[in-house]
Amino acid sequence: MARRLISPAAACRGCGFVRPGFLAAFSSFHYRTLPSCSPKRTSSVKNCFSNTYNSRKEGSRWIRSEPPLSLNRAKFVGKRTSCSVATEPPPAATEEPDMDAPKEIFLKDYKAPDYYFDTVDLQFQLGEEKTIVTSKIVVSPGVEAGISAPLVLHGRDLKLLSIKVNGTELKGEEYKVNSRHLTLSTPPAGVFNLEIVTEIYPQLNTSLEGLYKSTGNFCTQCEAEGFRKITFFQDRPDVMAKYTCRIEADKTLYPVLLSNGNLIEQGDLEGGKHYALWEDPFKKPSYLFALVAGQLGCREDSFVTCSGRSVTLKIWTPAQDLPKTAHAMYSLKAAMKWDEEVFGLEYDLDLFNIVVVPDFNMGAMENKSLNIFQSRLVLASPETATDGDYAAILGVVGHEYFHNWTGNRVTCRDWFQLTLKEGLTVFRDQEFSSDLGCRTVKRIADVSKLRIYQFPQDAGPMAHPIRPHSYIKMDNFYTVTVYEKGAEVVRMYKTMFGASGFRKGMDLYFQRHDGQAVTCEDFYAAMCDANNAQLPNFLQWYSQAGTPIVKVASSYDPSSQTFSLKFSQEVPPTPGQPVKEPMFIPVAIGLVDSTGKDMPLTSVYSDGTLQTLSADGQPVFTTVLQFKKKEEEFIFKNIPERPVPSLLRGYSAPVRLDSDLSESNLFFLLANDSDEFNRWEAGQVLARKLMLSLVADFQQQKTLVLNPKFVDGIRSILRNTSLDKEFIAKAITLPGQGEIMDMMEVADPDAVHAVRNFIKKELALQLKDDLLAAVKSNRSSEAYTFDHDSMARRALKNTCLAYLASLNEPDFTELARHEYKSATNMTEQFAALAALSQNPGQVRDDALLDFYNKWQDDYLVVSKWFALQATSEIPGNVANVQKLLSHPAFDMRNPNKVYSLIGGFCGSPVNFHAKDGSGYKFLGEIVLQLDKINPQVASRMVSAFSRWRRYDKTRQDLAKAQLEMIVSANGLSENVYEIASKSLAD
């Protein structure tokens, strides 16, 4: 599942104005591709035309909010779609729910299910006021089940109508039901049939979990624990069954009826209704079940697999959005081809559906053969989507498709193993995007995201290993740690075993575990066994939280021509893990001579062993050291001069590196390193050191002076025509404010903001001519194409434009205004708008108003408009954000709009952390409002408070007061309680 929505930062990708918001911890990657894709494609488009204030049950109450906009109908404002709303509470539950305290679940307590489900036959009667769900299950006892083991089924917000065992209806005393479970105390011995009928209310479901309505259509989201909101079930991933699903609905209102697998039968019924029967031939857990019903059009295409089978591909969306689905279809076909070529994995059914919905908590969901996507991760046109949007669509469509094998065919034994499918699939989508684009640029983007969002999580109260030890709500652990750090752990296998060894490990993994629910140890074993290798203490990556700090000291002995690197490592204490063990850290390394060339590496001595280095008789210029102890020394022989070490090439392990490289060494690597990632990294290390030094000067009220050598380094990068243009754009972009604050003992958002602005304006002033030349030379009058060269050109142009506009000089303001007015695509138009928006005043106000008037009917573009204003660093921006909450285009029930506006605001350190506490107060009030609508979204918002102890005493007191207010609120969801209470814990 792509928990990653496009953050405010991603909305600006390619625009030269990337200020990452904290919600990129839940956001998309920066994807790249080579081939261009135009909306005008040959795939056919079929129209099957289409046409929720909801209440939510809190314990024994049903919570409702403001008066409705309309009853059970989609309401349109301008062409903007709002969720329909309902006013009546649902019928009472069969029994008064109990009010349990939040319960923590532990990995160590895992127990195999007492019962397994062989087949599941589901029947849905979809209605406007209520939906009837009938489930018929063939139940068999587990191996470890005792004679009298009860059958415990999960269930939330369900009305139980009947329950039968082997055709006989049970009496009240034969089962127990409460707000969370249905329990059969003494089920029959052996295999038996279980039939349960429930009544549910999708139109009232604002949590967007289970079955709900989005703009008039029925839709599901079952991962992680949404299926229990549909019917009583063993809602856990190690219960895998074959499913059939029959859907009945009004044919006029819901002409399209979709579920997993193959369409077996369809037809008309009395009363204007119709039905569809679907069968999935593959076993799956309940979280992969999906259903969609509504008025939708489809873009249809096909793909011929490597074995010659033709697969029908369909993307379903409201008819007016069909022209925007061409790039998603291209991305799907590219992903199918790539998975065959790289991993030998062929699609296993004859139909693949994607459905687009505007209201969705996550980015997308990999339900077997019926992927469901949030709108902005499918819909794109050059006029309305940026390069970042196009790249994210490529990556996330790929991600969900790749889950067909890494997640669906082989799934997780329990939710603690989530990284087994998500970390692995993130790695796969990173590789897919790298192969279709620029690998170095993609690697820089992925590592930047890890450092900006995952490193702080590893150092905060919510720190957890990639396989957590416990949780209260699993929804809270769809995190950058499980996903992105998990992907880095998978990448380390490839670093150690090489591409062929990694492929052998993947092949063995599927050979052993196809059709099973397995653990992270099973993946580790397949990798090691396939390569006849052992990786001592590598499994620590799965069980230990925190980011290792690796220190490196170098020395050279000219008499023996040996070069020594002494490594030491430390993993800082994290909640519940005060003492850490050494990690297995692969360190890719090269040695650079005085001419800037890589030295050939012949041998390395460590731990009493001399290892000869060769690659089929060819010289080795990069080798991987296996650093496994707290301290270790590696000695290279036959080194004729003192080299400059290029450490952690390609970022071979997710660690913080502290080396003894001097400033001159770093400038040397910036100019010469053959590893382009490390070339960029050298510049980033220089920039971080410079910024920290200037922050100290600012705090001591010293005059700020920019090091001329740093300016010269940026100038040389700008003028180097041999470099990739997007690499240049990234190399001249300063580290983010959060990254610098994370390196400070006491974070000071005001000082970091002032220093970053000072450096940005000084660079713009001193490099004015070079920046202006880059803007002019990278203009293009050609039609938009989505290929790397075009995207790189736009990225460099837009980055340089943002620098120039920051000066707020009339000529450059006019330049930005000209670029805005003359832009022929959203990437360049939005970049120019962002450049103009840096400085308060009438020009900014006029540009923002013009942009809204132009795009007010496109809700995805309006979300960008919200995000741009929310992330603004203009002082006192909280007042503007509060005002935007009342804007007619904003809807608190739409996750994407919440992420854009409220999440965007939390990503502006200088305003969210305003010294007067106004940002904290704003978020505290919003979290409580959101929690009554959608707890998952609310918990993501409250995460912005999690590192409140990093700030000064005044800010600490203000943030703590809001967290205490949140925790003490009546009816607080488990989602928000878990984040807020752990943030407050000592």
N, C-alpha and C positions, 0 to 999 in steps of 0.2 A: 504494500500500500504506500502510495506517495503521500506521506503526511506533510510533504513539502508544498506549501502554497507559495506563489510568487510574492515575495515581500515587497515593501515599498522600495527597497534597494534594487531588487531585480526589475521592478517596473522601469527603473532608470538605466538599466544596463545598456551600454553602448551609447549613452547620452553624455558621458563625461561628468556626470554629477551623481556618482554612486556614494550615497551615505547610508551604510547598512543599518537597518533598524533591528531591534532585538528579535523581531519575529522571523528573521531569516533563520533562526534556530528551527523554524517550522517551514522553511522555504525551499524554493527550487535552486538547482545548480545553474552554473553558467555554461550552457551547452553550445556546441559548435558543429557545423556541418559543411561539407564542400559543395555538393550539388545544389543548384538553385531550385526553387519551387515556386511556381506561380499559381494563383488561384484557378487559372484557366487550364483545367486538366481534362483528360478524356473520360475519366470515370463517370459513370452515369449517376444522375441524381433523381431519386424517386420521392415524390411528395405523398405523404399519408397524413394530411394536415392536422395540426394541433391547435388546438387551442392550448405563512400559516401562523398571525397571532395564534399562538396556540397556548393552551393551558398545559401545565406540567404538574404531575403529582409529586408532592414533597411529603414523604411519610404518609400521613393519613389525610393530607389536604390536597386540593387541586389549586394550583396557583394560576391566576390570570392577571394580565396587565391592562394596558390602556384600551379604550373602546375600539371596536373593529373598524377597519376600512370598508369591508364588505363581507358578506357571508358566503363561504364556500365557493368563491369565484375569484379568478385572477382579476386584479384591478390594474388598470393602466393609467399612468400619469405621464402625459406627453408620449411616448412609446416606451416608457420605463416600466418594467414589470415589477409589481410588488407581490409579496406572498399573500395568499388568501388567508383570512382569519376566521376564527370560529368563536362563538360566545357562550355556548352551552357546555357545562362540565360533563364529563362522561359519566355513565352510570357507576354506582358504587361497586367496589370490589366485592367478591364473594365473602370475604372475611376482613375484619378490621386489621390493617397492616400493623406489624410491630415496628417500633422505633429503635432499631439497633444502633449502637455506637459503631463508628467506622472500624472495620476489621482489617488488620494487616495480614497479607498472605505471603508465605515464605517458600522459597525454592526447596529448602531442606524438607518440607512437609509433603512434597509431591508423592502422590499415590496413584497407581494405575486405576482406571475406572473399574468399578465392580461389574458394570454391564457395558456391552457394545451394541451399536445399532447397525444392522446389516443393510436394511433398505429403509428409505423414508419417502412416503408418498404424501405430498402436500396438496391441499386444495384451497384456493382463495376465492371467496365471493366478495368482490370489491364493491363497496357502496359509498354513497356520499356522506352518510352519517356514521356508519360503522362498517367494519369488514369482519367476515366470519372466516376463521382459519381452521381447517381440519387436518390433523396430521395422523398418518397411519404408519406405525413403526414396527419393524420386526426386531425384537430385542433378544440378545443372547447373553448369557452370563460370562463374565470375564474369568480368566484362569484362576485368579486369586479370590474370586467372590465366594463368600461363605454361604451356607445354606439359607441363612436368614438375613442376608445383606439387604437393606432397604434400597430402593431406586429413588435417587434424589435428582429432581429436574429443576433447572433454573427457570425463573419467570419474573418479569417486571411489568407492571401496568397492564395486566391481562385480566379479563373477566372469564373465568372458567365456566363453560356451559355444560360439558359432559366429559366423562372419562370412562373408557371401556377397556377391559382386559379379556382377550380371546372372545370378543363379541358380547361380553356381559358387562352391563353398566355397573360401576362401583357405587356403593352406598357411602354416605358421608363419613362413617367411622372407619372406612377402609383406606382412607388417604387423609393427608393433612396439607393445607395450603396456607401460605402467608404471603407477605409482600415480596419475598425473594425466591421461594421454593414451593414446589409441589412434591410431596413425598409419598411413595407407596411403601408402607412398612413391611409388608410380606408379599412380594410379587411371586408368581409361580416359579417353580424350579424349571430349568431348561429354557428352550426357546419359546417365546410367546409374542402375541400381537398386542400392541398398545394403540388405542385410538383416543385422541384428545381433540375437543372442539373448544376454541376460544373466540372471544369477541375483542377486537381492538379498534382504536380510533386514530387512524393515520392523520386525519385532518387536524387533530389537536396536538400533534407531536412536533414541538419546536426543537427538541434535542437533536433532531436529524440522525437518530440512531434507530435501527429496526426499520419498520415500514412507515413512511411519511409522505406528505404531498409537497411538491415543489412546483410552483406556478401551474397548478392544476393537474399535474401528472403524479402518479404513484411512483415511488422510488424506494430502494432499500440501501442501508449501510449496516453491515453486520459485524465487521471487525472493529473492536475485538469482541465485545460482548453485547452486540445489538440483536442477535437472533432471539435472545430470551425475551425481547419485547414483541416478538411475533407469535411465539407459542412456547409452551413449556417443553424444555429440552435439556439434554446434557450438553450445555453450550461451552465446550472445551475442545481445543484443536486435536486432541488424540482420539476423539470419537469420530471416525471417518465412515461414511456410508454412501451408497448410491442413491441418488435422488430422482424422483419424478415430481413435476409441478404442473397442476392444472389451474388455470386462471380463468375466472368468469367475470365479465364486466359489461357495462353499457357500451354498445358498439359505436354509438355516435360520439360519446365523450372520450372513449378509450379504444380507438381502432387498432392500436399497436399493443400487443401483449407479448412480453419477452421474459425469458428466464434462462437458466444455464443449459448448455448442451445442445441437443438437436430437437427441432420442431417435429413432433411425431404426428400430431393431429390438430385440426382446427375446424371450427364450424359455427353456425348460427344457433341461437337458442330462442325460446319464446320471450316475449316482452322486450324486444329490441336489444337483447343481449347476445354475446358471442363468447367463445371459449378458445383457449389454446392449451395444448398439452406438450410439455417439454420433458425430455429425458437426458440426463447426464450419465454417460456410460462409465465415467471415472469416479472412484471414491473421493469424497472430499469432506472436510470438516464443515460445521455449520457456518463459520465466519465467511465462507466463500459462496454461500447461497446469495442469489440476487433475483430481483423481480422489478420490472418496469412496465407501467401501463400508461398510455396517454396518446395525445395527438402529436405525432412526430413525423418529420420527413427523414429520408435517409440518402446518403451518398453511398453508392455501391461500387465495388471494384473486386478484383480477384488477385490471388497470388498462387503461383505454381510452386509447390515444394520441391525439395531436392529429390524426392522419390517419384515426382510426377503427378502428385495429387493436386487438384484445383480447390483452393479454399476461398469461399465467398467472404468478403470483407464488407461490413456495413457500419457507417457512423450515423447515429440517430441524433437529431437535434430539432428544435422548432424550425419550421420551414424557412423563415426569413434568415436564419443563420447558416443555411447549407453552403452558400458560396465561401464561407470562412473555414470550411473543413478540409480543404484540399491539402494543406500542409500536414495536417494530422494523418491523413491517409498516406501521404508520401512517407511520413515518419514510421508508420506501422509497417509498411512494406520493406523499408530499409532495415528495420529491427528484425523482421522475420528472416531476411536474407543474411544479415550479420550473424545471427545466432546459429544458423546452419553452418556458415563458413568458419566461424571461430570456435564454436563449441560442439558442432555436429548435432544440434538440437532442432528437431523438426516439429512443427505444429501438429497436434494430434487429433483435431476435429475438422469437419468440413465447413464450419461457420465460425466467424469471429465478429462479435458485435461490440461497439463502443457507444455509450449513451452519454449525452451532455446534459448536465443539470446546473442551474445557477446557484442552488442552495446545497452546499456540501461541506462537511466539516474538514475533510482531508483534501489533498490534492487530487487523488484518484484512487480507485480500488480495483484490484486484479481479479474479481470474481471470475470463476472459470467460464471462459468464452463470452462473458457479458461484463466487460469493463465499464465502470461508471466514473465519469470525470467531471470535475468542477470546470465550469465554462471556459475560464481563461487559460486552461491547459489543453484546449482543443481549438478554440476559435481564433483565427488570425487572418488578417489581410494587411498588405503593406501600409494602407492608410490608417489602420486602427491598432496595429500591434508593433512593438519594438523588436529589434534584434534579440533582446533578452527574452521576450515572449516567444519568438520563433524557436530560439534555442531551448527554452524550457519545455516547449511542446515536444520537440524532438526527443529530449532526454526522458521526460515522464511517460510519453507513449511507449518508448523503448522499455523503461523500467517496468511498467505494468505488464507489457507483453512478456518480458523475460521472466516474470514471476510464474508463467505457465509451468516452467520446470523448477525454478528455485523458489518454491513457496507453495505451489499447487500440487504438482506431481510428488514432490518431496516437501513435507510441511513440518511444522514445529510440534514437538511432543507437548509442550506447555508454553505459556506466554513469556516465561522467563527466557526462552530460547529465541525470542523475536529476531535478534541480530542474525541468527542462522539464515533466515530468509531475507531480511532487510539489508543487513550489512553486505551480504553476498550480492544481492541484486543491485544495490547502489554501486558497488564496485563494477558490476557488469554494465550498468548504464553509463558510468564514467568512461569505461573503456570504449564503449560504443560511440559516445560523442567524441572521444579523442581520436578514434580511427577515422571518423567522418570529418574531422576538422583539424585544428592545430593542437597537438598533444601538449606542448609546453604551456600554452595559454590556458588550456583546460585544467592542467595540473596546478597552475598558479591560482586559478579561481577556486578549486576544491580545497587547497591548503589554506587559502585566505579565509574561507568560510569556517574551516575547522578551528583556526586560531581565534577568529573573532567571536565565535559562538560556542564551540565545544570546550575550548580551554577554560573559559570562565565557568561553564557548567561543572567541569571537573574540579574546579577550585571553590565551589559554592556549596550551600546546604543540600542541594539536590544531586550532588555528585554520586554517581553509581557506575559500576562496571558496565561493559557492553552487554553483559548478561546480569541484570539486577538480581539481588538476593531477596528482595521483598517489594511489595507494592500494596497500596490500598485500592487505587483505581489504575488498571493497566493502561488506560487511555493517556495517563500522565507520563508514560515511558516510551512513547513514540518520539524519541528525542534525537538530537544531534549526536549524542553519545552512542546510542544503539545503532543509528543509521550511518553517520559519517565516520565516527571513530571505528565503528564496526567494519566499514569498508576499508579503512586503513589497515586493520588487522588482516583482512582477506588479502589485501595488496602485499602484505609482508610475506605471505606464502609464495606469491608469484616472484617477489624479489629474491627469495632464497632458492626456489626450485626452477626459476626461469619459466618462460611461456609454455614450453613443451611439458615440463614437469607439472605445472599447474593444470594443464589440460588432462594429463594422466590422472591427477587427483580428482578432478571433476568427473571424468569418465567412471572411475571406480565408485565415487559417491553415488552416482545415479544407478550404477549396476547393482550396488548393495541395497539401496534404500528407496527405489522407485515405488510409489504407492504407500509409503510409510510416514509416520510422524516421529521425528528423530531429534537428537540433541546436538549441541555444539561439539561434544566429544566425538560424535560420529563423523562429522566433517573433518575434524583434526586427524582422526585415525585414517580416513581415506587418503588425505594428503600425504601423511607420513608413510603409510603402507605402499602407496603407489610409487613413491620415490625411494623406498627402502631407507628411510631416514628417521632420525629421532631429533626432536626439538625440545631439549630440556627446559623446563619452566616457561614454555611458550603459552601454556594454558592460563598463566597468570593474567594475560591480557583479557581473559573472559571473566575473571573473578576479582581483579583489583581495580579500584577506581583511582582517579588521579592521573595527571600528566607527568611522566618521568622527566626529571631534569638531568641532562647529560652534560658533564663538563669534560673538556678536552684540553690537555697541555701537550705541546710539541717540543721536541728537541732534535738537533742534528749533530752527528759526530763526523766531521770531515775525514778523520783518519781512517775510520772503518767504513765510511760511506754508508752509514745507517741513519735512518730517520725514524724516530720513536713518537708514538702517540699514546699518551696515558689517559685512559677513560675512567670516569667515575659516574655513578648514577645514584639518584635518590628520588623516591616517589613520596611526595608530601602526604601527611595524614589527611584523611577524609572522614566524614561522619561514619562512625561504626567501624572504621579501619585505621586505628592510630599507628599501627606498625605494619610496614610493607616489606615484601620480599623483592629481591632483584628481578628485573624483567629480562626477557630475551629480546635483544634489540639488534636488528640487522642494520649495519651502517655501511651504505654504499660510499666509496671514497675513491678519489683520484688525486694525483700529485701533479702540480703545474710548475714547469720550470721557468727560469727568468725571462724566456722569450715568449711566454704565454702558451706554450705547447704542453700537452699531457705527456708525462714521463711513462715509459713502459714499466710495468710492475712485474718483477720476476719471482719474488718470494716474500713471504711475511712470516715472522716468528712470533708465537704466542703460546703461553701456558705449556712451555717445554716442547712444543712441536713446531717444526719448520715446514711450512706449506709452500710447495712450488705452484706458481701461477702460470697457467697457459690456457689457451682456447684453440684447440685443434692446431697447435703449433704456431698460432699467431700471437703477437704481443697483446697483453692485457693492459688496458688503460684505466679501467674502473673495476674494482673488486668489492665484494661484500664481506665485511667483518662481522662475525657473530659475537656480539658483546653480551655475555650472559651473567657476569658476576658484578658485585658492587664496585670492584675496581679491577681493571685489566689493562695490560700494556701490549701494544702491537708494534713490532719493529720491522721496518722494510729494509731490505738489503739491496746493494748495488745501486744506490742513489747518489749520482756524481756531484750534486750541488744541493743546497738547502732549498727545498720546494715550498710552495704555498699549498697547503692541503685544501682540497675541495671536499668538504664534509657533508655527509647525509645527502648525497646527490639524488635528485628527483624526489627528495623528501622521503627517504626510505623507511622512516618510522615516525609515528606521531609523538614526538618529544619536543621539549624545549632545549635548544642547544646553546651552551655557553662555552665558547672557545677562546683561545688566546690570540686569535687573529687580530692584528693591529689595524688601525684605520687605513694605513697604506696597503696592507694586504687586501682589505675589503675593496678598496678602489681598484686594485689590480685585478681581482676576481670579477668585479663589475665590468671591466673592460675586456677580459680575456678568457674567462672560464668557458670551456666547451660545453659544459652542462648548463643549458639555458635557464633551467629553474634556479640553479645556484647563482647564476649571474644576476637574476632578478633578486634573489634572496640577499646577496651582498648589498645591493642598493637599499633594501628594506631594513637591514641591520643598521646601516649607516643612518638612515632616516629616523629609526626609532631612537638611536643614541642621541642624535641631534635634537630631536623633539624633547626627550627627557631632560637634556641639559638646559634647553631653553625654558622648559617648564620651571625648573629650579630657579633660573634667573628671573622669571616672571614673578614667582612667589616671593622672591627677595627684592622685588621692585627695581631690578636692574634693567638697563637699556638692552633691548633685544637686538642681536647682530647675527646675521646669517653667514655661516661659514662659506667663503667664496669657493672652496674646493668642492663643496656639495653642489653649488650652482653650476660649476664647470662640469661636474659629473652628469648632471641632468642635461646640460647643453650637449654634451658629447653623445648621449643616448638619442636625443632629439635629432641630431644631425647625421646619425649613422644609418645610411640608406640600405645597408645590408640586413638590417634587423626587420623582423615581422612588425607590421604597423600596430597590431594589437598588443604585441609584446611591449612596444615602445609606450603605448597608452598606459599599460599597467606599470611599467617601470618608472614613469614620471608621476604616478599617482601616489600621494602620501599615505602612510598607514592611517587607519581610522582612529577616531578619538577613543573608542572603547578599547582598542588594542593597546594604546599608550596608557590609559587609566589602569588597565589590568596589570601593568608592570610597576605601578606605584604602590608604596606601602599604604598610603591614604589617597584614594582617588579624588582628584580635584577637577571636576568637569569644566569649571570656569577657566582655569589656567590652561588646560589642554585645548579647549576651544579657542582661546585667544592666541595660543602659540601656533596652532594649525592654520588659523586664518592669517597670521603674520607671515608664516613661511609661504603659504599659497600666494599671497599678494606680492611678496618679495620676489618669488620666482617669476610671477607674471610680469612684474616690472622690469626685472633684469633680463628676461628672455623674451621680451615683447616681440621683437622682430622674428625670432624663430617660431614662436607660437602662431603669430599671424600668418607667416609663410605656410605653416602646416595646415591652418584652416583653409587658406585659399587653394593650396595644391591638392587638397583632398576633397574638394567639391566635385560633384558629378551630376550631370543632367540626364544620365541614363536611367531607365526604369529600374525599380527596386528588384534586387535579386538577393536571395539568401544563400550566399556562399562566403567562404572565409575571407577572401580578398576584399570583397565589398564590405563585409562587416568590420574588418580590420581598419579599412579606410575611414568608415564612419566613426569608429571608436576613437581613433586618433584625432580626427577633426573635432569631435564633440568634447573630448577631454581638453584640448587646447582652447576651444571656445569658452569653456567654463572657467579656465584660468584667466583669460582676458577679461571676461565680463565681471569677475570678482573685483577688478580695479574700480568699477563704477565710474569710468571715464566716458564722456559723451560719445566719442568715436566707437568705443567697444560696445557700449550699450546699443548704439545704432547698428553695429555689426550683428549683434545677437538678434536684434529685432528684424533685420533683413533676413537672417538665416531662418527665423521663425516663419516669416511671411512667405518665403520662397520654397520652403521645404515641401517635398512631394511624397514624403513617407513619415510615419509616426516616429520612427527612431530619431530623425533629425529635427522634426518639429518639437517633439517633447524635450529633446536635449536643449534646444534653444530656449524653450519656455523655462526649463530648469535653470539655465544660465541667467536669464532675466530675473528669475525669482530669488536670486541670492540677496538682492539689495532691496530694502523696503522703499516704497514710493509709488507714485502714480503709474510709472512705466510697468512695474510689477503688477499692480492692481488691474491695469487695462489689459495686460496680456492674459492674466488668469481669467478675467471675465470673457474675453474674446474666445479663449480655448473652450470654456464651458458652453458658451452659446453655440459654438460650432459642433460640439460633440455631446450635447446634453441627452440625445436620444440613444446613445450607445453606452450601456451601463458599465462595460468593462473599461472604456476610456475614462468615464467619470470616476471610476475607482482610482485610476492613475492621478487624476486631478485632486482627489481627496488626499492621496498619499503624498503628493508633492507639497501640499500645504501643511500636512501633519508633520512632516520631517523637517520643516523649516527651522533654521537656527535663529530667526529673528526674535529678539527678546520679547517675552510675554506672549508667546504663541498659544499658550493654553486657552486664552480668551477666544482666539479665532477658532480653535478646535472645538471648544464648547458651542460656539455659534454654528459650526458646521453640523453638529449633531441634530440640529433642527432643520437642516437643509432638506427640501423635498426629495432629493435623490438619495439621501442616506436612509438605511433601514437596518436597525439594530439586530434584526433576525437573520440577516444575510452575512455569513461568516466572512466572505471576501471583503465586504465593505467595512466590517469591524476591523479586520486585519489592516486594511489600508489606512483608515483614519485613526483608530485608537492605537493599534499596534505601531503604526507609523510614528505617532507622537511619542510613544515609549522609546523609540529608536533615536530620538533627538536628545542626547545627554544634557545639553545646556538648558533645555526647557523642562524635560521630565524631572531632572534633578535640580530644578530651580530652588534657590536657597530659602525662599519663603514657603516652600512645601506645597505650592499651588498645583504642581504636576502630580504629586503623590495624592493629594486630596481628590483631584479629578479622577484618577485611576481607581482609587478606593471606592468611590461612589459608583463608577461604571461597572466594576467587577460585580458588585452586589446586584445591580440591575440585570447584567448579563447572566448571572447564575440562575435567575428564575426563568430564563429563556433557553439557554444552551450552556450547560456546565462545562462541556469540553472547551468551548471557546473562552469561557470565563477563566478556566484554569490556565490557559495560555497567556491571558492578559496578566493575571496575578503573578506569573513568573517574573515579570519585570521588577518586582520587589525583592527577589530572592537574595540579591547580594548587597542588601542595604548596609551591612556591617563594613563594607569597603570604603564608606564615606566618612566625612567628619561628624562630630558629635551632634551638631545641629540637624544635619540631614538624617542621621541615624534615628534620632528621637521622632522626627516627623514621619519617616517611613514606617517605623515600628508602630506608631500610633494607628496608622491605617491598617496594617496587618492585624493588629489586635482587634480593631473594629470589625474587620472581615471575619476573623475566626469566631467572634462572639455573636455573629448574626444568627438569627433563628432560621432553621430550615436550610442551612448551608449544605451544598452538595459535597459528596465525598471527593469529587475532583478538585474543587477549590480548597477544601479543608486540608487535603494532603499537602498541597504546595505551600499554602499559607502557614500551616502548623510546623512543617519542616523548616521553613524559612525563619521562624521565630525560635526554633529549638537551639539551645546553647551548644 
